[in-house]
Amino acid sequence: MKKFIASVVFALAASVSAMNTASAAGGHVELQDAQADIHNTSSLQRGAKYYVNYCMGCHSLNYSRYSRIATDLELTQDQVVKNLIFTRNADGEPENPGALMKNAMSQKHSAEWFGAPPPDLSLVGRSRGPDWIYSYMKAFYLDPTRPLGVNNTVFPNVGMPHVLWELQGLQEKHCTKDGDGEHAVEHCELKLVKPGSMSAIEYDQVVRDLTNFLTYVGEPAKLHRHGYGIFVLLFLALFAVLAYFLKKEYWRDVH
Ligand code: HEC
């Protein structure tokens, strides 16, 4: 029993420290709640559409196949071929639905263009977490000192351009200082200076859809895993009843 308690305490301590590491990755910037929900299938479908249109040119999803996404997102093969597959195979033909979601971005040259190569985003939903992705996509602001004219409060000096600026519009960072000297605290906020084609609420939804999609891609099995859990618990409950009667049967002659 002692051993069991010790292992439970150890597991709890390990998960708390893992959570701390995850929040440390976000730096000191406060992240916004993405309200991620990977069971919202229409949001995942929209997220997939935005992803292939706005992100896939730079970021591959090397561990995902179009066909797996089609099954999980309840899309027909035909819908996938028409709406999601814009990449081509070595023969110049559109990729078939069974292919991995690779792109033609050259790692070597893209590092020269952007300062850093655009990473594969298959696992970003797990390494950064949904709140980080959501906040990051909303945190681009104009900064003339940067090569691409934009910076990001969540990922300072990022090499990525603000690819969704036409939807969100352009933001500026305004900072005010409270107090003076060593104790001064700086408060910064992002203000929209040039509106995009969408309202703030509509843009938030686009970013939430993308976040949901990337969270799903990071661990597709999660969609079904929770469902299995319920069956396993039901089975254990049923098995406990059976075991109880079996025990009674075995011990009947002894007592
Ligand atoms: C023009 C190329 C380009 C496009 C298009 C693009 N990105 Fe990026 N992205 C980059 C580059 C380059 C980086 C690496 C930045 C760095 O390390 O400084 C990056 C980094 C990221 C990161 C951080 C990854 C990490 O963990 O460090 C995320 C998340 C991301 N992009 C999401 C997106 C999403 C979502 C889209 C589509 C809406 C998108 N990107 C479109 C170039 C691009």
Residues whose N, C-alpha, C, O or C-beta is under 5 A from the ligand:
A	BS01	HEC	Y54 C55 C58 F114 A116 P117 P118 P119 V124 N157 V158 G159 M160 V163 L210
